[in-house]
Every structure is written in structure tokens, then in C-alpha cells.
């Protein structure tokens, strides 16, 4: 075999290895290029039960994808809760803010958890934030 033939065999071998070793992503290349992906910090919030009756918590919204993340709504799982969008358009690697408000007097049946649902144009929408009231240590 000539040097050129060896070269072609080696190139083909590495092409096959590269093809089979690509990591499979749940998102297509198009999704990664132009689809926002929402991330909220923190995803879970623990609040001591003996705090005031009206609780306000701010959370940070991150856009981990590319394209503009547009938050359409934030709603709580009970009538005692309210979500406020302080910045609804979040660009790539930018951050937005949400304000979560809970009136503890409105919690029913000793339920100590409120789930906020964040609806957006993100690939992983809806996104959920859990607020749980815990005993003081």
C-alpha cells in the first residue's frame, strides 16, 4: 500500500470514531442555537414557619439558551400566593427577577408548600419553584 492509501484509511477511521462518539443531546442543533432555556435560582425555598404572615422572596431567572427568554406568567398553587415578573425579557446569559409573595394566613388544611409555575417560551417551560414552610430548628 502506498502512503496515500494509509492516509485515507486513517482519515476514514477517525471520521467513523468521531461520528460514533458524539454525545447525544436532548436538544437538536437548531434548539441549542435559538431556543431559550430557563433556569431559576433557587429552585426550592425553605422558610421558617414562625416568620411573619406575609412572605416575599426574590428569585433570579437565568437564560441558559440562546435567544430571548420571554416570561409570560407566574402563578402560585393557592389563592394566597402571587408571582410578580420584574423583568420578563431575558437575553442570553442575562438575568431577570421574579418576586414571589405568599400570605400564610391563606394556606389551607395545614398545607405548608406553595408551588409557583413559571410559563415562558423556553424549551423547558413550564418551570416550577417550590416554597416550603419548615419548623424552626
Beta strands, then each sheet from edge to edge (+ up, - down):
strand 1: 38-41
strand 2: 44-48
strand 3: 54-63
strand 4: 69-76
strand 5: 81-85
strand 6: 89-90
strand 7: 95-103
strand 8: 113-120
strand 9: 127-134
sheet 1: 1+ 3- 7+ 5-
sheet 2: 2+ 9+ 8- 4+ 6-
end
